[in-house]
Amino acid sequence: MFWTRSPLRRTAAALVALGGVLALGACGDGAKSSGGNDTKFMAGTGQVTTVSAPDRVAAPDLEGETTDGKRLSLGDYKGKVVVLNVWGSWCAPCRKEAPHLEKVAQDVEDKDVQFVGINTRDLDVANAQAFERTFKIDYPSLYDPSGKLVLRFPKGSLSPQAIPSTLIIDRDGRIAVRAIKALNAVELHEALDPIIAEK
């Protein structure tokens, strides 16, 4: 007898797998899992890792549907610096970080930089959309309720291991910086500006 999983079971299984990956990654870096109504997130290590150009690994070409129903691929931004932020509407540090991300996105909009979000573990897209309206987020976010996109990062790469996490991808599509923490505008500029300055 063959058993097939329903779409709901497949989604639940993917969420369990994502939770396991984030938990393992967070534990490996000394982070902790936090619970509670307002702090249901994987706390990062506070670590910002920068990789020199010769040692960078290519980011996966993520693609999918955005929170507003459009199609998006990271490949669309080839030749630009991409700031990729993993967030959830349920995540208190994400709410704290969101205004800083939007501010920096506006600061660098004329410097060939594209901000992209990955909204994860929001099972109702309406929650993600409400978050974007509340914080006036103008850049697009891929809608990834099951965490499939986050799981596409190669093992051993600078993958997002907490929520929130921010990756800075250089103009050649390689991961240059990873922050496993909520960033403020000053910290994000400190990480991003040197990558923008690269030729």
C-alpha positions as CSV (number, residue, x, y, z in Angstrom):
1,M,0.0,0.0,0.0
2,F,1.3,3.5,-0.9
3,W,0.8,6.4,1.4
4,T,0.7,9.9,0.1
5,R,1.1,13.0,2.2
6,S,-1.6,15.7,2.0
7,P,-0.4,19.2,1.2
8,L,-1.1,20.1,4.9
9,R,1.1,17.2,6.1
10,R,3.8,18.2,3.7
11,T,3.7,21.8,5.0
12,A,3.8,20.5,8.6
13,A,6.7,18.3,7.8
14,A,8.6,21.1,6.2
15,L,8.0,23.4,9.2
16,V,9.3,20.7,11.5
17,A,12.4,20.3,9.3
18,L,13.0,24.1,9.3
19,G,12.6,24.2,13.0
20,G,15.2,21.5,13.4
21,V,17.6,23.2,11.0
22,L,17.3,26.5,12.8
23,A,17.5,24.9,16.2
24,L,20.7,22.9,15.2
25,G,22.2,26.0,13.6
26,A,21.4,28.2,16.6
27,C,22.7,25.6,19.1
28,G,25.9,25.2,17.1
29,D,26.5,28.9,17.3
30,G,25.6,29.3,21.0
31,A,22.2,30.8,20.4
32,K,19.1,29.7,22.2
33,S,15.5,29.1,21.3
34,S,13.1,31.5,22.9
35,G,9.4,30.9,23.6
36,G,6.4,33.0,24.7
37,N,3.8,35.0,22.9
38,D,6.1,37.9,22.0
39,T,9.5,36.3,21.8
40,K,8.7,33.2,19.7
41,F,11.9,33.2,17.7
42,M,15.3,31.6,17.3
43,A,17.6,34.0,19.0
44,G,20.9,34.6,17.1
45,T,24.4,34.8,18.5
46,G,24.8,38.5,17.9
47,Q,27.5,37.5,15.4
48,V,28.2,39.3,12.2
49,T,30.5,37.4,9.8
50,T,32.2,39.0,6.9
51,V,33.9,36.9,4.2
52,S,36.8,38.1,2.0
53,A,36.0,38.0,-1.7
54,P,38.1,34.9,-2.7
55,D,36.4,32.8,0.0
56,R,32.8,33.6,-0.7
57,V,30.2,30.9,-1.7
58,A,27.4,31.5,-4.2
59,A,24.0,32.1,-2.7
60,P,21.2,29.9,-4.1
61,D,19.0,31.5,-6.8
62,L,15.9,31.7,-4.7
63,E,12.6,32.3,-6.4
64,G,9.0,32.1,-5.6
65,E,5.9,34.2,-4.9
66,T,6.1,37.4,-2.9
67,T,3.7,38.4,-0.1
68,D,1.8,40.4,-2.6
69,G,1.4,37.5,-5.1
70,K,4.1,38.5,-7.6
71,R,6.9,36.3,-8.9
72,L,10.5,37.1,-7.8
73,S,13.9,35.5,-8.3
74,L,17.2,36.6,-6.8
75,G,18.6,36.2,-10.3
76,D,16.6,39.2,-11.3
77,Y,19.1,41.3,-9.4
78,K,22.2,40.0,-10.9
79,G,24.9,42.7,-10.8
80,K,23.4,44.4,-7.7
81,V,24.3,44.0,-4.1
82,V,21.3,42.2,-2.4
83,V,20.4,42.5,1.3
84,L,18.4,39.4,2.1
85,N,16.5,39.5,5.4
86,V,14.7,36.5,6.9
87,W,11.8,37.6,9.1
88,G,8.4,36.6,10.5
89,S,5.5,38.8,11.7
90,W,5.4,36.9,14.9
91,C,9.1,37.7,15.7
92,A,9.6,40.5,18.2
93,P,13.3,41.3,17.1
94,C,12.0,41.4,13.5
95,R,9.6,44.2,14.5
96,K,12.4,46.1,16.2
97,E,14.7,45.7,13.2
98,A,12.1,46.5,10.4
99,P,12.3,50.3,10.6
100,H,16.1,50.2,10.4
101,L,16.1,47.9,7.3
102,E,13.6,50.2,5.5
103,K,15.7,53.3,6.4
104,V,18.9,51.8,5.0
105,A,17.0,50.6,1.9
106,Q,16.0,54.2,1.3
107,D,19.6,55.4,2.1
108,V,21.1,53.2,-0.6
109,E,18.4,53.1,-3.2
110,D,20.6,54.9,-5.8
111,K,23.6,52.6,-5.3
112,D,22.5,49.4,-7.1
113,V,21.4,47.7,-3.9
114,Q,18.2,45.7,-3.7
115,F,16.6,44.6,-0.4
116,V,14.6,41.4,-0.4
117,G,12.9,39.7,2.5
118,I,12.0,36.1,3.1
119,N,8.9,35.9,5.3
120,T,8.9,32.5,7.0
121,R,6.6,30.5,9.3
122,D,3.7,32.9,8.8
123,L,1.0,30.4,7.8
124,D,-1.4,33.2,6.8
125,V,0.0,35.7,4.3
126,A,-2.3,38.4,5.7
127,N,-0.1,38.5,8.8
128,A,3.0,39.2,6.7
129,Q,1.1,41.8,4.7
130,A,0.0,43.6,7.9
131,F,3.6,43.6,9.1
132,E,4.7,45.2,5.9
133,R,2.0,47.9,6.1
134,T,2.7,48.6,9.7
135,F,6.5,49.2,9.1
136,K,6.0,50.7,5.6
137,I,8.3,48.1,4.0
138,D,8.6,49.0,0.3
139,Y,10.9,46.2,-0.8
140,P,9.5,42.8,-1.8
141,S,9.5,39.7,0.4
142,L,9.3,36.1,-0.8
143,Y,6.5,34.3,1.0
144,D,8.0,31.1,2.5
145,P,5.6,29.7,5.1
146,S,7.1,26.2,5.1
147,G,10.7,27.3,5.2
148,K,11.6,25.6,1.9
149,L,13.6,28.6,0.6
150,V,15.7,28.8,3.8
151,L,16.5,25.1,3.5
152,R,18.0,25.7,0.0
153,F,21.2,27.2,1.3
154,P,24.1,24.7,0.9
155,K,25.3,22.9,4.0
156,G,28.4,24.6,5.4
157,S,27.5,27.9,3.8
158,L,26.7,31.1,5.6
159,S,23.0,30.2,5.7
160,P,20.5,32.1,7.8
161,Q,20.5,30.2,11.1
162,A,18.2,32.4,13.2
163,I,15.2,34.6,12.8
164,P,15.9,37.4,12.1
165,S,19.0,36.8,9.9
166,T,20.4,39.1,7.3
167,L,22.7,38.1,4.4
168,I,24.5,40.6,2.1
169,I,25.1,39.1,-1.3
170,D,27.8,40.7,-3.5
171,R,27.4,41.8,-7.2
172,D,28.7,38.3,-8.2
173,G,25.9,36.5,-6.3
174,R,28.1,35.4,-3.4
175,I,27.4,35.6,0.3
176,A,29.7,38.3,1.7
177,V,28.1,39.0,5.1
178,R,25.8,37.2,7.5
179,A,24.3,38.7,10.6
180,I,22.6,36.4,13.1
181,K,20.9,39.2,15.0
182,A,18.5,42.1,14.6
183,L,20.5,44.9,13.1
184,N,20.1,48.6,13.6
185,A,20.8,51.1,10.8
186,V,24.3,51.9,11.9
187,E,25.3,48.2,12.1
188,L,23.7,47.5,8.7
189,H,25.6,50.4,7.1
190,E,28.9,49.2,8.6
191,A,28.3,45.7,7.1
192,L,26.8,46.9,3.8
193,D,28.8,50.0,2.8
194,P,32.2,48.1,2.2
195,I,30.3,45.6,-0.1
196,I,28.8,48.5,-2.0
197,A,32.2,50.0,-2.4
198,E,33.7,46.8,-4.0
199,K,34.4,47.0,-7.7
